[in-house]
Amino acid sequence: MDKEQIISTINHFLQEDFEVPVSSITPDANLKETLDLDSLDYVDLVVSIESNFGFKVKPEDFQQMVTMEDFYSYVARQMENKMVA
């Protein structure tokens, strides 16, 4: 899965499962402001990531993400690591 496919998958489940408007999802958008998720939503987001991409997410990983691009890059790195392992 290349980065474009990863971005497409993420954007799709954010729109479908979290009702994030398409216009809000841009690479430089602030992750927390764009998603506007409460703590329960973050649990759902972790489950969505794990089910769509097949790797475990550590909650502390989100603390380092500021933009949507950070989020995309995080998933891409995890997918690369999964392929190497």
WOSUL-V629242 format. One record per residue. SS is DSSP state (helix for helix, strand for strand, loop for the rest). NEAR is the number of other C-alpha atoms within 12 Angstrom. Layout:
ss=SS near=NEAR
ss=SS near=NEAR
This chain:
ss=loop near=19
ss=loop near=18
ss=helix near=20
ss=helix near=16
ss=helix near=17
ss=helix near=26
ss=helix near=28
ss=helix near=22
ss=helix near=24
ss=helix near=37
ss=helix near=33
ss=helix near=21
ss=helix near=27
ss=helix near=32
ss=helix near=20
ss=helix near=15
ss=helix near=21
ss=helix near=25
ss=loop near=19
ss=loop near=23
ss=loop near=18
ss=helix near=20
ss=helix near=14
ss=helix near=22
ss=loop near=31
ss=loop near=24
ss=loop near=24
ss=loop near=18
ss=loop near=22
ss=strand near=19
ss=helix near=27
ss=helix near=25
ss=helix near=18
ss=helix near=26
ss=helix near=32
ss=loop near=21
ss=loop near=20
ss=loop near=13
ss=helix near=14
ss=helix near=12
ss=helix near=18
ss=helix near=26
ss=helix near=18
ss=helix near=20
ss=helix near=32
ss=helix near=29
ss=helix near=21
ss=helix near=26
ss=helix near=33
ss=helix near=19
ss=helix near=16
ss=helix near=25
ss=helix near=31
ss=loop near=19
ss=loop near=23
ss=loop near=21
ss=loop near=26
ss=loop near=19
ss=helix near=17
ss=helix near=11
ss=helix near=18
ss=helix near=24
ss=helix near=16
ss=helix near=17
ss=loop near=23
ss=loop near=22
ss=strand near=24
ss=helix near=28
ss=helix near=25
ss=helix near=24
ss=helix near=36
ss=helix near=33
ss=helix near=25
ss=helix near=29
ss=helix near=38
ss=helix near=27
ss=helix near=20
ss=helix near=27
ss=helix near=26
ss=helix near=19
ss=helix near=15
ss=helix near=15
ss=helix near=14
ss=helix near=8
ss=loop near=8
